[in-house]
Amino acid sequence: MDLPIRIYGDPVLREVSRPVEGITDEIRKLADDMIHAMRDGDGIGLAAPQVGRLVRLIVLEGDVFGDGETPRVFLNPEITHSSRARTTYEEGCLSIPGIRADVERPEEIVVRYRTLDGEEREEEAVDLPARVLQHEIDHLNGKLFIDHLGAARRNLLRKKLRELQRQASRPSNA
């Protein structure tokens, strides 16, 4: 199934996702479809709200973790620890095309989640994996990377963001 990426201005991007209650065929298919959508958009991570599904599911490219080409699926991911050390890195988002900005985030995190096999895991993530996980988990909580920017930087992006909102509010057959 072709899952279109929701663009800034779509209200679903500001909603909080509900937990995945059970690992069903529907959840497995959604994860698979999200992996295809992420790859079609040349992304390295994607959260279910970005395809209009309000469930706590994210997918990340395996390259992010050095796992090769096998993508990773995280069900109900939760950050249980964040380091005090912070780092700044330029972020972008498939739901906010054409906009990139430096975002400061904790350098290391510990995340607890379930796999598609139902296994509960907890792992430490540092640098890029930590950043991508935080970015995607933010989506599950209705937050976008631009929410981490200062008022002055957001002001500079206001015109581009308004144009994205206009595009998002147009009918898809227009």
N, C-alpha and C positions, 0 to 999 in steps of 0.2 A: 504494500500500500504506500502511495506517495504521501508523505506528511509534509505539508508546507510549514516553513518556519514562520512563527508569529513575529511581527515587527513592532518596535517601540510605538506605543500608543494603543496597542491592543490591551484591553483591561485584564486579560488572563495573566499577563506578565506581572501584574501587581497583586495577585492573589496568593494565599498560602496553600500549599499542596497538602493533601491528606495522606496518611501512611498507606503503604501497600499492605493490605491485610493478608493476602495469600498469594502464592506464586502459581498463577493460572496460565493456561495457554494464551489468554489475552495479554497478560503481562509479558510473557516471553515474546509474543509477536510485537508488542509495543517496543520492547527493548531492541529487537532486531530491526524494526522499521526506523527507530531513532538512530541506530548505527548507520543505516543507509542515508538518512537525512543529514546526519553530521558529516559524513564523507562527501555527499553531494555538494554540501556547502563549504567544503574544505575547512571544516572546524576540527578542533581537538577535543571538544567536550560539548555535551548537549543535555539539557534538563527537560523533563516531560512538559512543563508549562510552555516551553518554547515551541512545542507542537500542539498546544491547546489541551493537554491532558494534565489535570491537577492531581497528580500522584507523585509521591516522593521516590522518583527514579531518575538516575543520571547515567550517562554513558560517557566513557573517555577512551580515546585512542590508547592502545597499548604502548605506543612510542613515548607517551608522556612518562611512563614508569620504566621505560627501557625493556618492556616485555615484547618487543617486536610488533607485529601487526595484529595481534589478538586484542580486540577491544575489551574493556572492563565494564561491567555493569554493577551499579551500586544501588541497592534497595534500602530505603529509609536511612540514608547516611546522616550521621550526627557527629559533629565535632565535639570531642570530649575534652580536648586540651589544645590551647594555642600558646605558642612561645611569646615571650615578651619581645624578643628580637623581631624587628620588622624589616621588610625589604620593599623597594619600589620597583615596579616593572610595568611596561606598557601593555595594556589589555585592550582587546576588542571583543566583539560579541556578534554572533550570527543574527541576533534580534535587533542589533543596532548597527546596521551596515554602514561602512564608510567613516565610522568614528572610532578613534583609538585615543587612549589617554593613560598617563602614568597613575597607577593605583598603589597605595601602600597597604600591605597586609602582613599578618604574622608570617614569619619565615618557615616555621615548622608547626604542624598540627598533628593531632591523633584523631583518626576518624573511625567510628564504629558503624558497621553496615551489615546487610545480608547479601549473599550472592544469589544468583538464579537457582542454585542448588539448595537454597535454604540455609546454608552454612552462615553462622554469625562470625564476623571477623572484626578485628581491631588492628589498625596498622598506623605506623608513623609515616608521615609524608613531609618531605623537605623540598624547598625551592619550587621548581615548576609543578610537580605533582600537588604540592600543598596549595599553590596559587590556583590551579585549575579546579581542584576540589572545592575550595572556598568560593570561587566564582559560580560554579554550578549549584552548590548548596544554597548560595544566596538566592538563586532563581526559585528554588523550592519554597523560599520564605518571602517571595514577592519583591526581592531586592535586585537591583541592577548595578553593574559596576560604576555607572555614573553617579550613583548615590554615595559613593565613597569620595567623590571629588569635592573640593572646596567650592564655595559660592562663586568666586571669580572665574574659575575654570569652567564651571557649568554655564555661567553667563556667556562665555565665549562660544559655547556649543549650542546655545539656545536656538539660533536660526536653523541649524542642521536638524536639531531634535524636533522642531515644529514641522519641518518638511517631512520627516519620517512619520510624524503623527498624522499629517494630512494623507500621506500614502496609505497608512494603515486603516484610515477611516473610509477610503474609497472602496466601492464594491470591487470584488476581484475580477469581474468581467468587464470592467470599464476600460 
